[in-house]
Every structure is written in C-alpha cells, then in structure tokens.
Amino acid sequence: MQYYKKKEEGKKERITLLKNYYNEAESLIYEEIKKYKRTEVELDDIFDAMILALCASFGRKSLKYLPSNFEYDSEGLPMRMAILEIKKEV
C-alpha cells in the first residue's frame, strides 16, 4: 500500500484493492461502520479485518513469512508477519 490507511488516499486505495476481489466491498465497509461508534471501531479496523479475511481466503500455501529466522513468544506462538503472495495466471 502506498498511502497511510487513515488518510483519504489510503482509504480509497484499500477500497479499490478490496473491490478487485469483491465488488460489493465498499457498500459492505460503510454498512459495517454504521453499526458501531467510532470509540468502538474505526474505519481502518474494518479495512484491516476485510484484508485479513481476503488473505485467509487464498489459503496458507499463498503466504510468505517474515522474518525467515523468527522467534517464538512466551506462549509458543511464532513472532512473524504473514504476507500474501498472489501468483497471477498468464
């Protein structure tokens, strides 16, 4: 993403990305934001949730992890970031 998610350009950028995979993304986002007070949920929280759901829909095989030499926290969970790698078909 090129723009910060709380700026207008960042919001537009994220909506465009989500609409590439789900045409009704924009209406769903604004439908959900009406359900909550801003002290409970911010617009960028909804973007985060939808983008995570999109990433999950591609399955674990589409994920790349950073860093490659990660550590585990005190609960035994890996401390790393998952990045979606979409391979475009030609």
PDB file of N, CA, C and O in Angstrom:
ATOM      1  N   MET A   1       0.836  -1.166   0.000  1.00  0.00           N
ATOM      2  CA  MET A   1       0.000   0.000   0.000  1.00  0.00           C
ATOM      3  C   MET A   1       0.892   1.244   0.000  1.00  0.00           C
ATOM      4  O   MET A   1       1.888   1.316   0.720  1.00  0.00           O
ATOM      5  N   GLN A   2       0.521   2.183  -0.796  1.00  0.00           N
ATOM      6  CA  GLN A   2       1.328   3.387  -0.950  1.00  0.00           C
ATOM      7  C   GLN A   2       0.972   4.458   0.084  1.00  0.00           C
ATOM      8  O   GLN A   2       1.835   5.235   0.493  1.00  0.00           O
ATOM      9  N   TYR A   3      -0.291   4.502   0.506  1.00  0.00           N
ATOM     10  CA  TYR A   3      -0.740   5.566   1.393  1.00  0.00           C
ATOM     11  C   TYR A   3      -1.156   5.033   2.759  1.00  0.00           C
ATOM     12  O   TYR A   3      -1.580   3.885   2.892  1.00  0.00           O
ATOM     13  N   TYR A   4      -1.027   5.882   3.763  1.00  0.00           N
ATOM     14  CA  TYR A   4      -1.415   5.549   5.137  1.00  0.00           C
ATOM     15  C   TYR A   4      -2.926   5.309   5.200  1.00  0.00           C
ATOM     16  O   TYR A   4      -3.701   6.079   4.631  1.00  0.00           O
ATOM     17  N   LYS A   5      -3.337   4.266   5.874  1.00  0.00           N
ATOM     18  CA  LYS A   5      -4.734   3.831   5.863  1.00  0.00           C
ATOM     19  C   LYS A   5      -5.720   4.823   6.470  1.00  0.00           C
ATOM     20  O   LYS A   5      -6.917   4.726   6.199  1.00  0.00           O
ATOM     21  N   LYS A   6      -5.261   5.769   7.278  1.00  0.00           N
ATOM     22  CA  LYS A   6      -6.170   6.742   7.882  1.00  0.00           C
ATOM     23  C   LYS A   6      -6.349   8.001   7.028  1.00  0.00           C
ATOM     24  O   LYS A   6      -7.213   8.830   7.316  1.00  0.00           O
ATOM     25  N   LYS A   7      -5.541   8.142   5.988  1.00  0.00           N
ATOM     26  CA  LYS A   7      -5.656   9.284   5.065  1.00  0.00           C
ATOM     27  C   LYS A   7      -6.662   8.940   3.968  1.00  0.00           C
ATOM     28  O   LYS A   7      -6.896   7.767   3.677  1.00  0.00           O
ATOM     29  N   GLU A   8      -7.252   9.968   3.363  1.00  0.00           N
ATOM     30  CA  GLU A   8      -8.266   9.752   2.326  1.00  0.00           C
ATOM     31  C   GLU A   8      -7.719   8.912   1.163  1.00  0.00           C
ATOM     32  O   GLU A   8      -8.410   8.032   0.650  1.00  0.00           O
ATOM     33  N   GLU A   9      -6.477   9.187   0.754  1.00  0.00           N
ATOM     34  CA  GLU A   9      -5.870   8.418  -0.345  1.00  0.00           C
ATOM     35  C   GLU A   9      -5.720   6.952   0.040  1.00  0.00           C
ATOM     36  O   GLU A   9      -5.923   6.065  -0.788  1.00  0.00           O
ATOM     37  N   GLY A  10      -5.363   6.698   1.298  1.00  0.00           N
ATOM     38  CA  GLY A  10      -5.204   5.333   1.782  1.00  0.00           C
ATOM     39  C   GLY A  10      -6.524   4.583   1.836  1.00  0.00           C
ATOM     40  O   GLY A  10      -6.587   3.392   1.531  1.00  0.00           O
ATOM     41  N   LYS A  11      -7.577   5.290   2.225  1.00  0.00           N
ATOM     42  CA  LYS A  11      -8.911   4.670   2.253  1.00  0.00           C
ATOM     43  C   LYS A  11      -9.333   4.272   0.837  1.00  0.00           C
ATOM     44  O   LYS A  11      -9.810   3.161   0.604  1.00  0.00           O
ATOM     45  N   LYS A  12      -9.148   5.194  -0.093  1.00  0.00           N
ATOM     46  CA  LYS A  12      -9.513   4.915  -1.491  1.00  0.00           C
ATOM     47  C   LYS A  12      -8.692   3.758  -2.047  1.00  0.00           C
ATOM     48  O   LYS A  12      -9.216   2.896  -2.751  1.00  0.00           O
ATOM     49  N   GLU A  13      -7.407   3.748  -1.725  1.00  0.00           N
ATOM     50  CA  GLU A  13      -6.513   2.697  -2.197  1.00  0.00           C
ATOM     51  C   GLU A  13      -6.984   1.324  -1.699  1.00  0.00           C
ATOM     52  O   GLU A  13      -6.999   0.356  -2.460  1.00  0.00           O
ATOM     53  N   ARG A  14      -7.361   1.247  -0.441  1.00  0.00           N
ATOM     54  CA  ARG A  14      -7.795  -0.017   0.140  1.00  0.00           C
ATOM     55  C   ARG A  14      -9.147  -0.463  -0.401  1.00  0.00           C
ATOM     56  O   ARG A  14      -9.360  -1.650  -0.644  1.00  0.00           O
ATOM     57  N   ILE A  15     -10.056   0.483  -0.590  1.00  0.00           N
ATOM     58  CA  ILE A  15     -11.357   0.142  -1.174  1.00  0.00           C
ATOM     59  C   ILE A  15     -11.170  -0.404  -2.585  1.00  0.00           C
ATOM     60  O   ILE A  15     -11.805  -1.392  -2.954  1.00  0.00           O
ATOM     61  N   THR A  16     -10.310   0.224  -3.374  1.00  0.00           N
ATOM     62  CA  THR A  16     -10.041  -0.240  -4.736  1.00  0.00           C
ATOM     63  C   THR A  16      -9.481  -1.659  -4.717  1.00  0.00           C
ATOM     64  O   THR A  16      -9.908  -2.510  -5.499  1.00  0.00           O
ATOM     65  N   LEU A  17      -8.535  -1.910  -3.833  1.00  0.00           N
ATOM     66  CA  LEU A  17      -7.954  -3.250  -3.720  1.00  0.00           C
ATOM     67  C   LEU A  17      -9.026  -4.281  -3.386  1.00  0.00           C
ATOM     68  O   LEU A  17      -9.111  -5.328  -4.027  1.00  0.00           O
ATOM     69  N   LEU A  18      -9.838  -3.981  -2.385  1.00  0.00           N
ATOM     70  CA  LEU A  18     -10.870  -4.923  -1.967  1.00  0.00           C
ATOM     71  C   LEU A  18     -11.921  -5.146  -3.061  1.00  0.00           C
ATOM     72  O   LEU A  18     -12.417  -6.260  -3.231  1.00  0.00           O
ATOM     73  N   LYS A  19     -12.255  -4.089  -3.798  1.00  0.00           N
ATOM     74  CA  LYS A  19     -13.246  -4.221  -4.871  1.00  0.00           C
ATOM     75  C   LYS A  19     -12.739  -5.094  -6.010  1.00  0.00           C
ATOM     76  O   LYS A  19     -13.540  -5.649  -6.763  1.00  0.00           O
ATOM     77  N   ASN A  20     -11.422  -5.227  -6.151  1.00  0.00           N
ATOM     78  CA  ASN A  20     -10.867  -6.130  -7.167  1.00  0.00           C
ATOM     79  C   ASN A  20     -11.246  -7.577  -6.884  1.00  0.00           C
ATOM     80  O   ASN A  20     -11.269  -8.399  -7.800  1.00  0.00           O
ATOM     81  N   TYR A  21     -11.541  -7.895  -5.633  1.00  0.00           N
ATOM     82  CA  TYR A  21     -11.862  -9.265  -5.236  1.00  0.00           C
ATOM     83  C   TYR A  21     -13.310  -9.436  -4.814  1.00  0.00           C
ATOM     84  O   TYR A  21     -13.836 -10.549  -4.827  1.00  0.00           O
ATOM     85  N   TYR A  22     -13.965  -8.329  -4.435  1.00  0.00           N
ATOM     86  CA  TYR A  22     -15.366  -8.387  -4.009  1.00  0.00           C
ATOM     87  C   TYR A  22     -16.034  -7.074  -4.405  1.00  0.00           C
ATOM     88  O   TYR A  22     -15.798  -6.037  -3.785  1.00  0.00           O
ATOM     89  N   ASN A  23     -16.865  -7.126  -5.438  1.00  0.00           N
ATOM     90  CA  ASN A  23     -17.479  -5.919  -5.997  1.00  0.00           C
ATOM     91  C   ASN A  23     -18.245  -5.084  -4.976  1.00  0.00           C
ATOM     92  O   ASN A  23     -18.297  -3.859  -5.087  1.00  0.00           O
ATOM     93  N   GLU A  24     -18.832  -5.735  -3.995  1.00  0.00           N
ATOM     94  CA  GLU A  24     -19.663  -5.039  -3.005  1.00  0.00           C
ATOM     95  C   GLU A  24     -18.869  -4.587  -1.786  1.00  0.00           C
ATOM     96  O   GLU A  24     -19.462  -4.233  -0.767  1.00  0.00           O
ATOM     97  N   ALA A  25     -17.556  -4.593  -1.867  1.00  0.00           N
ATOM     98  CA  ALA A  25     -16.709  -4.264  -0.713  1.00  0.00           C
ATOM     99  C   ALA A  25     -17.021  -2.894  -0.135  1.00  0.00           C
ATOM    100  O   ALA A  25     -17.147  -2.751   1.082  1.00  0.00           O
ATOM    101  N   GLU A  26     -17.148  -1.892  -0.983  1.00  0.00           N
ATOM    102  CA  GLU A  26     -17.365  -0.535  -0.481  1.00  0.00           C
ATOM    103  C   GLU A  26     -18.670  -0.410   0.286  1.00  0.00           C
ATOM    104  O   GLU A  26     -18.701   0.186   1.363  1.00  0.00           O
ATOM    105  N   SER A  27     -19.744  -0.965  -0.254  1.00  0.00           N
ATOM    106  CA  SER A  27     -21.025  -0.883   0.458  1.00  0.00           C
ATOM    107  C   SER A  27     -20.980  -1.688   1.754  1.00  0.00           C
ATOM    108  O   SER A  27     -21.568  -1.281   2.755  1.00  0.00           O
ATOM    109  N   LEU A  28     -20.292  -2.820   1.743  1.00  0.00           N
ATOM    110  CA  LEU A  28     -20.157  -3.621   2.966  1.00  0.00           C
ATOM    111  C   LEU A  28     -19.380  -2.854   4.038  1.00  0.00           C
ATOM    112  O   LEU A  28     -19.758  -2.872   5.209  1.00  0.00           O
ATOM    113  N   ILE A  29     -18.311  -2.192   3.647  1.00  0.00           N
ATOM    114  CA  ILE A  29     -17.497  -1.415   4.587  1.00  0.00           C
ATOM    115  C   ILE A  29     -18.356  -0.354   5.268  1.00  0.00           C
ATOM    116  O   ILE A  29     -18.346  -0.231   6.492  1.00  0.00           O
ATOM    117  N   TYR A  30     -19.099   0.410   4.469  1.00  0.00           N
ATOM    118  CA  TYR A  30     -19.885   1.508   5.030  1.00  0.00           C
ATOM    119  C   TYR A  30     -21.123   1.011   5.766  1.00  0.00           C
ATOM    120  O   TYR A  30     -21.627   1.691   6.660  1.00  0.00           O
ATOM    121  N   GLU A  31     -21.612  -0.157   5.402  1.00  0.00           N
ATOM    122  CA  GLU A  31     -22.696  -0.797   6.152  1.00  0.00           C
ATOM    123  C   GLU A  31     -22.205  -1.151   7.560  1.00  0.00           C
ATOM    124  O   GLU A  31     -22.892  -0.900   8.550  1.00  0.00           O
ATOM    125  N   GLU A  32     -21.026  -1.730   7.628  1.00  0.00           N
ATOM    126  CA  GLU A  32     -20.458  -2.142   8.917  1.00  0.00           C
ATOM    127  C   GLU A  32     -20.089  -0.956   9.797  1.00  0.00           C
ATOM    128  O   GLU A  32     -20.292  -0.998  11.010  1.00  0.00           O
ATOM    129  N   ILE A  33     -19.555   0.087   9.204  1.00  0.00           N
ATOM    130  CA  ILE A  33     -19.121   1.240  10.002  1.00  0.00           C
ATOM    131  C   ILE A  33     -20.315   1.926  10.670  1.00  0.00           C
ATOM    132  O   ILE A  33     -20.156   2.539  11.725  1.00  0.00           O
ATOM    133  N   LYS A  34     -21.503   1.833  10.074  1.00  0.00           N
ATOM    134  CA  LYS A  34     -22.709   2.427  10.664  1.00  0.00           C
ATOM    135  C   LYS A  34     -23.157   1.698  11.927  1.00  0.00           C
ATOM    136  O   LYS A  34     -23.877   2.265  12.749  1.00  0.00           O
ATOM    137  N   LYS A  35     -22.737   0.449  12.085  1.00  0.00           N
ATOM    138  CA  LYS A  35     -23.180  -0.375  13.215  1.00  0.00           C
ATOM    139  C   LYS A  35     -22.477  -0.047  14.530  1.00  0.00           C
ATOM    140  O   LYS A  35     -22.957  -0.426  15.598  1.00  0.00           O
ATOM    141  N   TYR A  36     -21.347   0.654  14.462  1.00  0.00           N
ATOM    142  CA  TYR A  36     -20.523   0.861  15.653  1.00  0.00           C
ATOM    143  C   TYR A  36     -20.199   2.324  15.878  1.00  0.00           C
ATOM    144  O   TYR A  36     -20.139   3.114  14.936  1.00  0.00           O
ATOM    145  N   LYS A  37     -19.990   2.676  17.141  1.00  0.00           N
ATOM    146  CA  LYS A  37     -19.500   4.011  17.491  1.00  0.00           C
ATOM    147  C   LYS A  37     -18.017   4.057  17.146  1.00  0.00           C
ATOM    148  O   LYS A  37     -17.338   3.031  17.184  1.00  0.00           O
ATOM    149  N   ARG A  38     -17.512   5.243  16.810  1.00  0.00           N
ATOM    150  CA  ARG A  38     -16.092   5.369  16.480  1.00  0.00           C
ATOM    151  C   ARG A  38     -15.205   5.028  17.678  1.00  0.00           C
ATOM    152  O   ARG A  38     -14.036   4.689  17.492  1.00  0.00           O
ATOM    153  N   THR A  39     -15.728   5.108  18.891  1.00  0.00           N
ATOM    154  CA  THR A  39     -14.931   4.701  20.053  1.00  0.00           C
ATOM    155  C   THR A  39     -14.794   3.188  20.127  1.00  0.00           C
ATOM    156  O   THR A  39     -13.935   2.672  20.842  1.00  0.00           O
ATOM    157  N   GLU A  40     -15.642   2.476  19.389  1.00  0.00           N
ATOM    158  CA  GLU A  40     -15.587   1.013  19.373  1.00  0.00           C
ATOM    159  C   GLU A  40     -14.793   0.484  18.179  1.00  0.00           C
ATOM    160  O   GLU A  40     -13.959  -0.410  18.319  1.00  0.00           O
ATOM    161  N   VAL A  41     -15.067   1.054  17.000  1.00  0.00           N
ATOM    162  CA  VAL A  41     -14.432   0.568  15.766  1.00  0.00           C
ATOM    163  C   VAL A  41     -14.170   1.749  14.842  1.00  0.00           C
ATOM    164  O   VAL A  41     -15.053   2.573  14.602  1.00  0.00           O
ATOM    165  N   GLU A  42     -12.953   1.822  14.330  1.00  0.00           N
ATOM    166  CA  GLU A  42     -12.594   2.851  13.344  1.00  0.00           C
ATOM    167  C   GLU A  42     -12.695   2.236  11.944  1.00  0.00           C
ATOM    168  O   GLU A  42     -12.667   1.016  11.788  1.00  0.00           O
ATOM    169  N   LEU A  43     -12.808   3.079  10.958  1.00  0.00           N
ATOM    170  CA  LEU A  43     -12.891   2.621   9.572  1.00  0.00           C
ATOM    171  C   LEU A  43     -11.681   1.764   9.206  1.00  0.00           C
ATOM    172  O   LEU A  43     -11.827   0.753   8.520  1.00  0.00           O
ATOM    173  N   ASP A  44     -10.492   2.157   9.655  1.00  0.00           N
ATOM    174  CA  ASP A  44      -9.296   1.382   9.307  1.00  0.00           C
ATOM    175  C   ASP A  44      -9.301  -0.005   9.950  1.00  0.00           C
ATOM    176  O   ASP A  44      -8.652  -0.919   9.440  1.00  0.00           O
ATOM    177  N   ASP A  45     -10.026  -0.179  11.066  1.00  0.00           N
ATOM    178  CA  ASP A  45     -10.161  -1.508  11.667  1.00  0.00           C
ATOM    179  C   ASP A  45     -10.963  -2.433  10.745  1.00  0.00           C
ATOM    180  O   ASP A  45     -10.666  -3.622  10.625  1.00  0.00           O
ATOM    181  N   ILE A  46     -11.973  -1.868  10.105  1.00  0.00           N
ATOM    182  CA  ILE A  46     -12.782  -2.652   9.162  1.00  0.00           C
ATOM    183  C   ILE A  46     -11.952  -3.006   7.930  1.00  0.00           C
ATOM    184  O   ILE A  46     -12.035  -4.126   7.424  1.00  0.00           O
ATOM    185  N   PHE A  47     -11.151  -2.052   7.447  1.00  0.00           N
ATOM    186  CA  PHE A  47     -10.239  -2.360   6.341  1.00  0.00           C
ATOM    187  C   PHE A  47      -9.311  -3.514   6.725  1.00  0.00           C
ATOM    188  O   PHE A  47      -9.147  -4.467   5.962  1.00  0.00           O
ATOM    189  N   ASP A  48      -8.711  -3.422   7.900  1.00  0.00           N
ATOM    190  CA  ASP A  48      -7.792  -4.467   8.365  1.00  0.00           C
ATOM    191  C   ASP A  48      -8.479  -5.831   8.392  1.00  0.00           C
ATOM    192  O   ASP A  48      -7.925  -6.822   7.917  1.00  0.00           O
ATOM    193  N   ALA A  49      -9.682  -5.872   8.949  1.00  0.00           N
ATOM    194  CA  ALA A  49     -10.414  -7.141   9.055  1.00  0.00           C
ATOM    195  C   ALA A  49     -10.741  -7.708   7.676  1.00  0.00           C
ATOM    196  O   ALA A  49     -10.594  -8.909   7.448  1.00  0.00           O
ATOM    197  N   MET A  50     -11.181  -6.852   6.760  1.00  0.00           N
ATOM    198  CA  MET A  50     -11.530  -7.338   5.421  1.00  0.00           C
ATOM    199  C   MET A  50     -10.301  -7.802   4.655  1.00  0.00           C
ATOM    200  O   MET A  50     -10.360  -8.801   3.938  1.00  0.00           O
ATOM    201  N   ILE A  51      -9.200  -7.096   4.795  1.00  0.00           N
ATOM    202  CA  ILE A  51      -7.975  -7.501   4.092  1.00  0.00           C
ATOM    203  C   ILE A  51      -7.434  -8.804   4.671  1.00  0.00           C
ATOM    204  O   ILE A  51      -6.937  -9.652   3.929  1.00  0.00           O
ATOM    205  N   LEU A  52      -7.526  -8.970   5.982  1.00  0.00           N
ATOM    206  CA  LEU A  52      -7.111 -10.243   6.589  1.00  0.00           C
ATOM    207  C   LEU A  52      -7.994 -11.393   6.109  1.00  0.00           C
ATOM    208  O   LEU A  52      -7.502 -12.485   5.827  1.00  0.00           O
ATOM    209  N   ALA A  53      -9.305 -11.141   6.018  1.00  0.00           N
ATOM    210  CA  ALA A  53     -10.217 -12.175   5.521  1.00  0.00           C
ATOM    211  C   ALA A  53      -9.884 -12.533   4.070  1.00  0.00           C
ATOM    212  O   ALA A  53      -9.899 -13.705   3.694  1.00  0.00           O
ATOM    213  N   LEU A  54      -9.586 -11.520   3.264  1.00  0.00           N
ATOM    214  CA  LEU A  54      -9.197 -11.764   1.869  1.00  0.00           C
ATOM    215  C   LEU A  54      -7.946 -12.623   1.809  1.00  0.00           C
ATOM    216  O   LEU A  54      -7.899 -13.601   1.063  1.00  0.00           O
ATOM    217  N   CYS A  55      -6.936 -12.266   2.587  1.00  0.00           N
ATOM    218  CA  CYS A  55      -5.688 -13.043   2.609  1.00  0.00           C
ATOM    219  C   CYS A  55      -5.955 -14.490   3.020  1.00  0.00           C
ATOM    220  O   CYS A  55      -5.425 -15.423   2.417  1.00  0.00           O
ATOM    221  N   ALA A  56      -6.774 -14.664   4.044  1.00  0.00           N
ATOM    222  CA  ALA A  56      -7.088 -16.015   4.519  1.00  0.00           C
ATOM    223  C   ALA A  56      -7.808 -16.832   3.451  1.00  0.00           C
ATOM    224  O   ALA A  56      -7.648 -18.050   3.387  1.00  0.00           O
ATOM    225  N   SER A  57      -8.598 -16.165   2.614  1.00  0.00           N
ATOM    226  CA  SER A  57      -9.352 -16.895   1.593  1.00  0.00           C
ATOM    227  C   SER A  57      -8.448 -17.542   0.542  1.00  0.00           C
ATOM    228  O   SER A  57      -8.871 -18.476  -0.138  1.00  0.00           O
ATOM    229  N   PHE A  58      -7.216 -17.063   0.400  1.00  0.00           N
ATOM    230  CA  PHE A  58      -6.280 -17.642  -0.559  1.00  0.00           C
ATOM    231  C   PHE A  58      -5.592 -18.897  -0.014  1.00  0.00           C
ATOM    232  O   PHE A  58      -4.979 -19.647  -0.773  1.00  0.00           O
ATOM    233  N   GLY A  59      -5.690 -19.122   1.277  1.00  0.00           N
ATOM    234  CA  GLY A  59      -5.116 -20.323   1.879  1.00  0.00           C
ATOM    235  C   GLY A  59      -3.672 -20.149   2.315  1.00  0.00           C
ATOM    236  O   GLY A  59      -2.969 -19.243   1.869  1.00  0.00           O
ATOM    237  N   ARG A  60      -3.256 -21.031   3.188  1.00  0.00           N
ATOM    238  CA  ARG A  60      -1.925 -20.978   3.805  1.00  0.00           C
ATOM    239  C   ARG A  60      -0.787 -21.091   2.792  1.00  0.00           C
ATOM    240  O   ARG A  60       0.282 -20.515   2.996  1.00  0.00           O
ATOM    241  N   LYS A  61      -1.009 -21.826   1.709  1.00  0.00           N
ATOM    242  CA  LYS A  61       0.050 -22.020   0.713  1.00  0.00           C
ATOM    243  C   LYS A  61       0.409 -20.719   0.003  1.00  0.00           C
ATOM    244  O   LYS A  61       1.471 -20.629  -0.614  1.00  0.00           O
ATOM    245  N   SER A  62      -0.456 -19.714   0.079  1.00  0.00           N
ATOM    246  CA  SER A  62      -0.203 -18.429  -0.575  1.00  0.00           C
ATOM    247  C   SER A  62       0.525 -17.447   0.332  1.00  0.00           C
ATOM    248  O   SER A  62       0.748 -16.300  -0.055  1.00  0.00           O
ATOM    249  N   LEU A  63       0.896 -17.878   1.531  1.00  0.00           N
ATOM    250  CA  LEU A  63       1.534 -16.979   2.485  1.00  0.00           C
ATOM    251  C   LEU A  63       3.050 -17.135   2.489  1.00  0.00           C
ATOM    252  O   LEU A  63       3.583 -18.235   2.344  1.00  0.00           O
ATOM    253  N   LYS A  64       3.719 -16.018   2.657  1.00  0.00           N
ATOM    254  CA  LYS A  64       5.166 -15.961   2.835  1.00  0.00           C
ATOM    255  C   LYS A  64       5.367 -15.323   4.207  1.00  0.00           C
ATOM    256  O   LYS A  64       4.608 -14.431   4.585  1.00  0.00           O
ATOM    257  N   TYR A  65       6.355 -15.755   4.942  1.00  0.00           N
ATOM    258  CA  TYR A  65       6.548 -15.252   6.309  1.00  0.00           C
ATOM    259  C   TYR A  65       7.849 -14.469   6.446  1.00  0.00           C
ATOM    260  O   TYR A  65       8.882 -14.832   5.884  1.00  0.00           O
ATOM    261  N   LEU A  66       7.765 -13.391   7.205  1.00  0.00           N
ATOM    262  CA  LEU A  66       8.927 -12.561   7.513  1.00  0.00           C
ATOM    263  C   LEU A  66       9.007 -12.334   9.015  1.00  0.00           C
ATOM    264  O   LEU A  66       7.968 -12.115   9.638  1.00  0.00           O
ATOM    265  N   PRO A  67      10.142 -12.373   9.607  1.00  0.00           N
ATOM    266  CA  PRO A  67      11.416 -12.788   9.019  1.00  0.00           C
ATOM    267  C   PRO A  67      11.475 -14.302   8.894  1.00  0.00           C
ATOM    268  O   PRO A  67      10.672 -15.013   9.499  1.00  0.00           O
ATOM    269  N   SER A  68      12.408 -14.785   8.123  1.00  0.00           N
ATOM    270  CA  SER A  68      12.531 -16.235   7.948  1.00  0.00           C
ATOM    271  C   SER A  68      13.139 -16.893   9.188  1.00  0.00           C
ATOM    272  O   SER A  68      12.906 -18.075   9.439  1.00  0.00           O
ATOM    273  N   ASN A  69      13.905 -16.146   9.950  1.00  0.00           N
ATOM    274  CA  ASN A  69      14.517 -16.691  11.172  1.00  0.00           C
ATOM    275  C   ASN A  69      13.786 -16.124  12.408  1.00  0.00           C
ATOM    276  O   ASN A  69      14.389 -15.464  13.254  1.00  0.00           O
ATOM    277  N   PHE A  70      12.479 -16.400  12.485  1.00  0.00           N
ATOM    278  CA  PHE A  70      11.634 -15.867  13.549  1.00  0.00           C
ATOM    279  C   PHE A  70      11.853 -16.579  14.888  1.00  0.00           C
ATOM    280  O   PHE A  70      12.416 -17.672  14.953  1.00  0.00           O
ATOM    281  N   GLU A  71      11.390 -15.922  15.944  1.00  0.00           N
ATOM    282  CA  GLU A  71      11.441 -16.487  17.294  1.00  0.00           C
ATOM    283  C   GLU A  71      10.013 -16.787  17.748  1.00  0.00           C
ATOM    284  O   GLU A  71       9.049 -16.415  17.080  1.00  0.00           O
ATOM    285  N   TYR A  72       9.892 -17.452  18.873  1.00  0.00           N
ATOM    286  CA  TYR A  72       8.588 -17.747  19.456  1.00  0.00           C
ATOM    287  C   TYR A  72       8.411 -16.924  20.727  1.00  0.00           C
ATOM    288  O   TYR A  72       9.371 -16.663  21.453  1.00  0.00           O
ATOM    289  N   ASP A  73       7.154 -16.514  20.987  1.00  0.00           N
ATOM    290  CA  ASP A  73       6.903 -15.763  22.210  1.00  0.00           C
ATOM    291  C   ASP A  73       6.751 -16.721  23.395  1.00  0.00           C
ATOM    292  O   ASP A  73       6.907 -17.932  23.239  1.00  0.00           O
ATOM    293  N   SER A  74       6.451 -16.185  24.566  1.00  0.00           N
ATOM    294  CA  SER A  74       6.361 -16.995  25.787  1.00  0.00           C
ATOM    295  C   SER A  74       5.220 -18.006  25.746  1.00  0.00           C
ATOM    296  O   SER A  74       5.206 -18.957  26.528  1.00  0.00           O
ATOM    297  N   GLU A  75       4.270 -17.807  24.845  1.00  0.00           N
ATOM    298  CA  GLU A  75       3.146 -18.748  24.692  1.00  0.00           C
ATOM    299  C   GLU A  75       3.425 -19.805  23.622  1.00  0.00           C
ATOM    300  O   GLU A  75       2.602 -20.690  23.388  1.00  0.00           O
ATOM    301  N   GLY A  76       4.585 -19.709  22.975  1.00  0.00           N
ATOM    302  CA  GLY A  76       4.937 -20.661  21.926  1.00  0.00           C
ATOM    303  C   GLY A  76       4.420 -20.280  20.549  1.00  0.00           C
ATOM    304  O   GLY A  76       4.436 -21.102  19.633  1.00  0.00           O
ATOM    305  N   LEU A  77       3.962 -19.041  20.391  1.00  0.00           N
ATOM    306  CA  LEU A  77       3.454 -18.580  19.100  1.00  0.00           C
ATOM    307  C   LEU A  77       4.579 -17.938  18.295  1.00  0.00           C
ATOM    308  O   LEU A  77       5.406 -17.217  18.852  1.00  0.00           O
ATOM    309  N   PRO A  78       4.615 -18.195  16.985  1.00  0.00           N
ATOM    310  CA  PRO A  78       5.674 -17.606  16.165  1.00  0.00           C
ATOM    311  C   PRO A  78       5.507 -16.092  16.063  1.00  0.00           C
ATOM    312  O   PRO A  78       4.399 -15.600  15.853  1.00  0.00           O
ATOM    313  N   MET A  79       6.601 -15.361  16.211  1.00  0.00           N
ATOM    314  CA  MET A  79       6.585 -13.902  16.083  1.00  0.00           C
ATOM    315  C   MET A  79       7.077 -13.571  14.683  1.00  0.00           C
ATOM    316  O   MET A  79       8.275 -13.423  14.445  1.00  0.00           O
ATOM    317  N   ARG A  80       6.132 -13.459  13.769  1.00  0.00           N
ATOM    318  CA  ARG A  80       6.444 -13.199  12.368  1.00  0.00           C
ATOM    319  C   ARG A  80       5.225 -12.575  11.695  1.00  0.00           C
ATOM    320  O   ARG A  80       4.122 -12.589  12.241  1.00  0.00           O
ATOM    321  N   MET A  81       5.440 -12.041  10.528  1.00  0.00           N
ATOM    322  CA  MET A  81       4.364 -11.465   9.729  1.00  0.00           C
ATOM    323  C   MET A  81       4.088 -12.381   8.549  1.00  0.00           C
ATOM    324  O   MET A  81       5.005 -12.944   7.951  1.00  0.00           O
ATOM    325  N   ALA A  82       2.814 -12.519   8.225  1.00  0.00           N
ATOM    326  CA  ALA A  82       2.418 -13.291   7.054  1.00  0.00           C
ATOM    327  C   ALA A  82       2.094 -12.314   5.930  1.00  0.00           C
ATOM    328  O   ALA A  82       1.355 -11.350   6.131  1.00  0.00           O
ATOM    329  N   ILE A  83       2.645 -12.564   4.761  1.00  0.00           N
ATOM    330  CA  ILE A  83       2.417 -11.709   3.600  1.00  0.00           C
ATOM    331  C   ILE A  83       1.827 -12.573   2.493  1.00  0.00           C
ATOM    332  O   ILE A  83       2.348 -13.642   2.176  1.00  0.00           O
ATOM    333  N   LEU A  84       0.739 -12.094   1.913  1.00  0.00           N
ATOM    334  CA  LEU A  84       0.083 -12.820   0.834  1.00  0.00           C
ATOM    335  C   LEU A  84       0.890 -12.685  -0.451  1.00  0.00           C
ATOM    336  O   LEU A  84       1.248 -11.579  -0.856  1.00  0.00           O
ATOM    337  N   GLU A  85       1.171 -13.807  -1.082  1.00  0.00           N
ATOM    338  CA  GLU A  85       1.850 -13.828  -2.374  1.00  0.00           C
ATOM    339  C   GLU A  85       0.893 -14.388  -3.405  1.00  0.00           C
ATOM    340  O   GLU A  85       0.678 -15.598  -3.481  1.00  0.00           O
ATOM    341  N   ILE A  86       0.322 -13.497  -4.195  1.00  0.00           N
ATOM    342  CA  ILE A  86      -0.620 -13.927  -5.232  1.00  0.00           C
ATOM    343  C   ILE A  86       0.145 -14.104  -6.526  1.00  0.00           C
ATOM    344  O   ILE A  86       0.797 -13.178  -7.008  1.00  0.00           O
ATOM    345  N   LYS A  87       0.061 -15.279  -7.074  1.00  0.00           N
ATOM    346  CA  LYS A  87       0.713 -15.542  -8.363  1.00  0.00           C
ATOM    347  C   LYS A  87      -0.332 -15.348  -9.454  1.00  0.00           C
ATOM    348  O   LYS A  87      -1.332 -16.064  -9.516  1.00  0.00           O
ATOM    349  N   LYS A  88      -0.082 -14.372 -10.303  1.00  0.00           N
ATOM    350  CA  LYS A  88      -1.028 -14.088 -11.393  1.00  0.00           C
ATOM    351  C   LYS A  88      -0.876 -15.121 -12.489  1.00  0.00           C
ATOM    352  O   LYS A  88       0.229 -15.492 -12.885  1.00  0.00           O
ATOM    353  N   GLU A  89      -2.018 -15.569 -12.963  1.00  0.00           N
ATOM    354  CA  GLU A  89      -2.027 -16.519 -14.082  1.00  0.00           C
ATOM    355  C   GLU A  89      -1.882 -15.744 -15.375  1.00  0.00           C
ATOM    356  O   GLU A  89      -2.456 -14.667 -15.540  1.00  0.00           O
ATOM    357  N   VAL A  90      -1.107 -16.306 -16.291  1.00  0.00           N
ATOM    358  CA  VAL A  90      -0.879 -15.635 -17.581  1.00  0.00           C
ATOM    359  C   VAL A  90      -1.753 -16.258 -18.639  1.00  0.00           C
ATOM    360  O   VAL A  90      -1.714 -15.841 -19.796  1.00  0.00           O
TER     361      VAL A  90
END
